[in-house]
Amino acid sequence: MSTSVPQNDLQAGYQAQKQLIDAAIARVLDSGSYILGKEVKAFEQAFADYIGVEAGIGVASGTDAVEIALRACEIGTGDLVFSVSHTAVGTITGIERSGANATLVDVDQDTYTMCPQRLEDRIRSSIKTADGRPAAIVAVHLYGQMSDMPAILDVAQRFDLRVVEDCAQAHGALIDGRPAGSWGDAAAFSFYPTKNLGAMGDGGMVVTTDSTVAKRAQEIRQYGWQQWHVSNRSGFNSRLDELQAAILNVRLSSLDENNDRRRRVADRYDHALSENGAAIPLTRQGATHVYHQYVMMDDRRDVMRRFLQDRGITTSIHYPQPVHQQPAYSKRLIGFTELQVTEQIAERAVSLPMYPQLTSDQVESVTEAIRIWLRQKTLNE
């Protein structure tokens, strides 16, 4: 049976704003300016205003944004950076490229984000074992929901740690009305095409209200230059290009509307799951979820995915292996033996179709198939 409901549909996202995107691309091509020009400056300002921070620094990817944010906060060799393993590998890659050592913390059972109590325990353990200097926290906002930033900031302040938010999956998410990216010393965003705010290529941004951090980030993203061809510090080439900035500026105008549509789709999934006794993804009190992914748990995940695929519905897994179980990182990251919740989630997580252009008929097809699956599963248990 041919697939009628993809897990994501990038072409649909393009078609929804085709005329505006095509016009933006043509404008850049006609300008003759393709690197760090007026399109990047305009998007940096617009996105910083959207987040409610002073500065945005466009970079080449979300991974680069994590590294640059940490380096701009003067985190580096010998430092411990506390983060999670239930994340895209780019989080840990960015930490390690900064020169720091990634130190892993288990996640909360209900929200799948960093557990503040386990964070504090991990910090205290690292101090006792002298693994290095506890220096920073990279709090990963996952699937469209923010980490518990008030609690994480409380821990950070008590141990004098810097905080960088990994906002790759949380464009427009809130806690108590305050946006993702406005809580830490700096924040890293990805504009990979599948994100809530996605480019048509790669891209990322560091945002901050700290002028010193912003200045360092601007230098690091372009060879450490403070002035043309004069490197003030060690840096590298990580520049958001004009084409992607122009496209992102178009898409920023519809971000809130698209996030609202994601929430409406999630509400329908919630209803289909809950009426059949299945657990729905929980939203933290005071939080506004933006559903980068709608992730449910099922202890017969592989069978469920085949069942849905047979009915034309494609699902995905975010993420089938936690970072600490992948070959490049196996048994070498601090804290890898204390991630029981992370490992349980990785074995059961299923990402249902989720993107703003899902039609009502497509959503109905997914919800009806889920109802059938859950009823059959109950009968067989």
C-alpha positions as CSV (number, residue, x, y, z in Angstrom):
1,M,0.0,0.0,0.0
2,S,1.4,3.4,-1.0
3,T,2.1,5.8,1.9
4,S,-0.7,8.4,2.2
5,V,0.4,10.0,5.5
6,P,4.2,10.7,5.7
7,Q,5.8,11.4,9.0
8,N,6.8,14.8,7.6
9,D,6.3,16.5,4.3
10,L,8.8,19.3,3.5
11,Q,7.3,19.8,0.0
12,A,4.0,20.7,1.6
13,G,5.7,23.3,3.7
14,Y,7.3,24.9,0.7
15,Q,4.1,24.9,-1.3
16,A,2.3,26.7,1.6
17,Q,4.5,29.8,1.1
18,K,5.9,29.2,-2.4
19,Q,5.4,32.6,-3.8
20,L,6.9,34.4,-0.9
21,I,9.9,32.0,-0.7
22,D,10.5,32.2,-4.4
23,A,10.5,36.0,-4.3
24,A,12.9,36.0,-1.4
25,I,15.3,33.7,-3.2
26,A,15.1,35.8,-6.4
27,R,15.8,38.9,-4.3
28,V,19.0,37.4,-2.9
29,L,20.2,36.1,-6.3
30,D,19.6,39.5,-7.9
31,S,21.4,41.3,-5.0
32,G,24.9,39.9,-5.7
33,S,25.5,39.6,-2.0
34,Y,25.5,36.1,-0.6
35,I,27.4,36.0,2.7
36,L,26.6,37.9,5.9
37,G,24.7,40.7,4.1
38,K,21.5,42.5,4.8
39,E,19.3,39.4,4.7
40,V,21.3,37.8,7.6
41,K,21.3,41.0,9.6
42,A,17.5,41.4,9.1
43,F,16.8,37.8,10.2
44,E,19.2,38.0,13.1
45,Q,17.3,41.0,14.4
46,A,13.8,39.7,13.7
47,F,14.6,36.4,15.4
48,A,16.2,38.0,18.4
49,D,13.1,40.2,18.7
50,Y,10.9,37.1,18.5
51,I,12.8,35.4,21.3
52,G,13.0,38.6,23.3
53,V,16.8,38.8,23.5
54,E,19.3,41.5,22.5
55,A,21.3,39.6,19.8
56,G,21.1,36.8,17.3
57,I,24.2,35.5,15.6
58,G,23.5,33.4,12.5
59,V,25.7,30.3,12.0
60,A,25.9,27.3,9.7
61,S,24.1,24.7,11.8
62,G,22.6,23.9,15.2
63,T,25.6,21.8,16.1
64,D,27.9,24.8,15.4
65,A,25.5,27.0,17.5
66,V,26.0,24.7,20.5
67,E,29.8,24.8,20.2
68,I,29.9,28.6,19.6
69,A,27.6,29.3,22.4
70,L,29.7,27.4,24.8
71,R,33.0,28.9,23.6
72,A,31.4,32.3,23.8
73,C,30.6,31.6,27.4
74,E,34.3,30.7,27.8
75,I,33.7,27.0,28.3
76,G,36.5,24.7,27.0
77,T,39.2,22.2,27.8
78,G,38.9,20.5,31.2
79,D,35.4,21.8,31.8
80,L,32.4,19.5,32.5
81,V,29.2,20.3,30.6
82,F,26.1,18.5,31.9
83,S,23.5,17.4,29.3
84,V,21.4,14.5,28.3
85,S,21.8,11.4,26.1
86,H,18.2,11.4,24.8
87,T,18.9,14.0,22.2
88,A,20.3,14.4,18.7
89,V,24.0,13.5,18.6
90,G,24.7,17.1,17.5
91,T,24.2,18.3,21.1
92,I,27.1,16.1,22.4
93,T,29.2,16.8,19.2
94,G,28.9,20.5,19.9
95,I,29.9,20.1,23.6
96,E,33.0,18.0,22.6
97,R,34.0,20.4,19.8
98,S,34.1,23.2,22.4
99,G,36.8,21.2,24.1
100,A,34.7,20.3,27.1
101,N,33.7,16.9,28.4
102,A,30.1,15.9,28.1
103,T,28.6,14.6,31.4
104,L,25.3,12.8,31.1
105,V,22.2,13.3,33.2
106,D,19.1,11.1,33.1
107,V,15.7,12.5,32.0
108,D,12.3,12.9,33.6
109,Q,10.0,10.0,33.0
110,D,7.0,12.1,32.0
111,T,8.5,14.9,29.9
112,Y,11.7,13.2,28.6
113,T,13.8,16.3,29.4
114,M,16.6,16.7,31.9
115,C,15.7,15.8,35.5
116,P,16.8,18.7,37.7
117,Q,17.3,16.5,40.8
118,R,19.4,14.0,38.8
119,L,21.3,17.0,37.5
120,E,22.2,18.2,41.0
121,D,23.1,14.6,42.0
122,R,25.4,14.3,38.9
123,I,27.1,17.6,39.7
124,R,27.8,16.6,43.3
125,S,29.1,13.3,42.2
126,S,31.5,15.0,39.7
127,I,32.8,17.3,42.4
128,K,33.5,14.3,44.6
129,T,35.2,12.3,41.9
130,A,37.2,15.3,40.5
131,D,36.2,14.4,37.0
132,G,36.9,18.1,36.0
133,R,35.6,21.5,36.6
134,P,31.8,21.7,36.6
135,A,31.2,24.6,34.2
136,A,28.0,24.6,32.3
137,I,24.7,22.9,31.6
138,V,23.3,22.4,28.1
139,A,19.5,22.0,28.7
140,V,17.9,20.3,25.7
141,H,14.3,21.3,24.9
142,L,12.9,18.1,23.4
143,Y,10.1,17.3,20.9
144,G,8.8,20.9,21.3
145,Q,8.7,21.1,25.1
146,M,11.1,23.1,27.2
147,S,13.2,21.6,30.0
148,D,12.3,22.7,33.5
149,M,14.2,26.0,33.2
150,P,13.3,27.5,36.6
151,A,14.6,24.4,38.4
152,I,17.6,24.1,36.2
153,L,18.6,27.7,36.6
154,D,18.2,27.3,40.4
155,V,20.7,24.4,40.3
156,A,23.0,26.4,38.0
157,Q,23.0,29.4,40.3
158,R,23.8,27.3,43.4
159,F,26.8,25.7,41.6
160,D,27.8,28.8,39.6
161,L,27.4,27.2,36.2
162,R,26.7,28.7,32.9
163,V,23.5,27.6,31.1
164,V,23.1,27.1,27.3
165,E,19.7,26.1,26.0
166,D,19.6,23.7,23.1
167,C,16.4,25.0,21.4
168,A,16.7,23.0,18.1
169,Q,13.2,21.5,18.7
170,A,11.5,24.4,20.5
171,H,11.1,27.4,18.3
172,G,8.2,29.3,19.9
173,A,7.9,27.1,23.0
174,L,7.2,28.8,26.3
175,I,7.3,28.4,30.1
176,D,5.1,30.9,32.0
177,G,5.0,33.0,28.9
178,R,8.7,33.2,28.5
179,P,10.2,31.9,25.3
180,A,12.8,29.1,24.8
181,G,16.1,30.8,24.2
182,S,15.6,33.6,26.6
183,W,16.4,31.8,29.9
184,G,20.1,30.9,29.7
185,D,23.4,32.8,29.2
186,A,23.0,31.8,25.6
187,A,20.9,29.5,23.4
188,A,21.5,27.5,20.3
189,F,18.9,27.1,17.5
190,S,18.9,24.8,14.5
191,F,17.1,25.7,11.3
192,Y,17.4,22.2,9.7
193,P,14.6,21.8,7.2
194,T,12.4,19.6,9.5
195,K,12.4,22.0,12.4
196,N,9.4,24.1,13.4
197,L,11.3,27.0,11.8
198,G,13.2,25.3,9.0
199,A,15.4,26.5,6.2
200,M,15.8,24.9,2.8
201,G,19.3,23.8,3.7
202,D,21.2,24.0,7.0
203,G,21.5,26.9,9.4
204,G,21.6,27.8,13.0
205,M,21.7,30.7,15.4
206,V,23.2,31.7,18.8
207,V,21.0,34.1,20.8
208,T,21.9,36.0,23.9
209,T,21.2,39.1,25.9
210,D,24.9,39.2,27.1
211,S,26.7,41.7,24.9
212,T,30.1,40.1,25.7
213,V,28.9,36.7,24.8
214,A,27.4,38.1,21.6
215,K,30.6,39.7,20.6
216,R,32.6,36.6,21.1
217,A,30.1,34.5,19.2
218,Q,30.3,36.9,16.2
219,E,34.0,36.6,16.2
220,I,34.1,32.8,16.5
221,R,31.7,32.2,13.7
222,Q,34.1,33.9,11.2
223,Y,37.7,32.9,12.0
224,G,37.8,34.9,15.2
225,W,37.9,38.1,13.2
226,Q,37.3,41.3,15.1
227,Q,38.1,43.2,11.9
228,W,38.6,42.0,8.4
229,H,41.4,39.4,8.2
230,V,42.5,40.0,11.7
231,S,41.8,37.0,14.1
232,N,41.1,38.2,17.6
233,R,40.6,34.7,18.9
234,S,40.5,31.2,17.6
235,G,37.5,30.7,15.4
236,F,36.2,28.9,12.3
237,N,33.9,29.3,9.3
238,S,30.2,29.0,10.4
239,R,28.1,31.5,8.6
240,L,24.4,31.5,7.9
241,D,24.1,32.4,4.2
242,E,21.8,35.0,2.7
243,L,19.5,32.6,0.9
244,Q,18.6,30.7,4.0
245,A,18.2,33.9,6.0
246,A,15.8,35.3,3.5
247,I,13.8,32.1,3.5
248,L,13.7,31.9,7.3
249,N,12.5,35.5,7.5
250,V,9.5,34.5,5.3
251,R,8.8,31.5,7.5
252,L,9.2,33.3,10.8
253,S,6.0,35.3,10.0
254,S,4.0,32.0,10.1
255,L,5.7,30.2,12.9
256,D,3.1,30.9,15.6
257,E,0.3,30.0,13.3
258,N,2.0,26.7,12.3
259,N,2.7,25.9,16.0
260,D,-1.0,26.4,16.7
261,R,-1.8,23.9,14.0
262,R,0.6,21.4,15.5
263,R,-1.1,21.8,18.8
264,R,-4.5,21.1,17.2
265,V,-3.2,18.0,15.6
266,A,-1.7,16.9,18.9
267,D,-5.1,17.4,20.6
268,R,-6.7,15.0,18.2
269,Y,-3.9,12.4,18.8
270,D,-4.3,13.0,22.6
271,H,-8.0,12.2,22.3
272,A,-7.5,9.0,20.3
273,L,-4.9,7.7,22.7
274,S,-6.6,8.7,26.0
275,E,-10.0,7.3,25.1
276,N,-8.3,3.9,24.6
277,G,-6.4,4.0,27.8
278,A,-3.0,4.9,26.4
279,A,-0.7,7.5,28.0
280,I,-0.5,10.8,26.2
281,P,2.7,12.9,26.1
282,L,2.5,15.2,29.1
283,T,3.0,18.9,29.0
284,R,4.8,20.5,32.0
285,Q,2.6,22.9,34.1
286,G,2.9,26.4,32.8
287,A,4.5,25.3,29.5
288,T,3.4,25.9,25.9
289,H,4.3,22.8,23.8
290,V,5.0,23.3,20.1
291,Y,5.1,19.6,19.1
292,H,8.2,19.4,16.9
293,Q,7.3,15.8,17.3
294,Y,4.4,14.0,18.8
295,V,6.0,11.1,20.6
296,M,4.0,8.3,22.2
297,M,5.3,5.2,24.0
298,D,4.4,1.6,23.0
299,D,6.0,-1.5,24.4
300,R,5.3,-3.2,21.0
301,R,6.7,-0.4,19.0
302,D,8.0,-2.3,16.0
303,V,4.8,-4.2,15.6
304,M,2.8,-1.0,15.9
305,R,4.9,0.7,13.3
306,R,4.3,-2.1,10.8
307,F,0.6,-2.0,11.6
308,L,0.4,1.7,10.8
309,Q,2.7,1.4,7.7
310,D,0.3,-1.3,6.3
311,R,-2.4,1.4,6.5
312,G,-0.3,4.0,4.7
313,I,0.9,5.8,7.8
314,T,4.7,6.4,8.2
315,T,6.2,6.9,11.7
316,S,9.7,7.5,12.9
317,I,11.8,7.0,16.0
318,H,13.5,9.9,17.8
319,Y,16.0,8.5,18.8
320,P,16.5,4.7,18.4
321,Q,19.8,4.8,20.2
322,P,20.8,7.3,23.0
323,V,24.1,9.0,22.3
324,H,25.9,7.0,24.9
325,Q,25.0,3.7,23.2
326,Q,26.3,4.7,19.8
327,P,29.7,3.3,18.7
328,A,31.6,6.6,18.8
329,Y,30.5,7.3,22.4
330,S,30.0,3.9,23.9
331,K,31.3,3.6,27.5
332,R,33.3,6.8,27.4
333,L,30.9,9.6,28.4
334,I,30.8,10.4,32.1
335,G,27.5,9.2,33.7
336,F,26.7,6.6,31.0
337,T,25.8,3.9,33.6
338,E,23.1,6.0,35.2
339,L,20.6,6.5,32.4
340,Q,17.9,4.0,33.0
341,V,14.9,6.2,32.1
342,T,16.7,7.4,28.9
343,E,17.2,3.8,27.9
344,Q,13.6,2.8,28.6
345,I,12.3,5.7,26.5
346,A,14.6,4.8,23.6
347,E,13.1,1.3,23.4
348,R,9.5,2.5,23.3
349,A,9.3,5.9,21.6
350,V,7.3,6.3,18.4
351,S,6.9,9.6,16.5
352,L,3.6,10.0,14.8
353,P,3.1,12.2,11.6
354,M,3.5,15.8,12.7
355,Y,3.7,18.9,10.5
356,P,1.4,21.9,10.0
357,Q,0.1,21.0,6.6
358,L,-1.4,17.7,7.7
359,T,-5.0,17.7,6.4
360,S,-8.0,16.8,8.6
361,D,-8.5,13.7,6.6
362,Q,-4.9,12.6,7.1
363,V,-5.2,13.3,10.9
364,E,-8.4,11.3,10.9
365,S,-6.6,8.4,9.2
366,V,-3.9,8.4,11.8
367,T,-6.2,8.6,14.8
368,E,-8.5,5.9,13.5
369,A,-5.6,3.6,12.9
370,I,-4.3,4.2,16.4
371,R,-7.7,3.5,17.9
372,I,-7.8,0.1,16.0
373,W,-4.2,-0.7,17.1
374,L,-4.9,0.0,20.7
375,R,-8.1,-2.0,20.8
376,Q,-6.5,-5.0,19.2
377,K,-3.5,-4.7,21.5
378,T,-5.8,-4.7,24.5
379,L,-7.7,-7.8,23.3
380,N,-4.5,-9.7,22.8
381,E,-3.1,-8.9,26.2
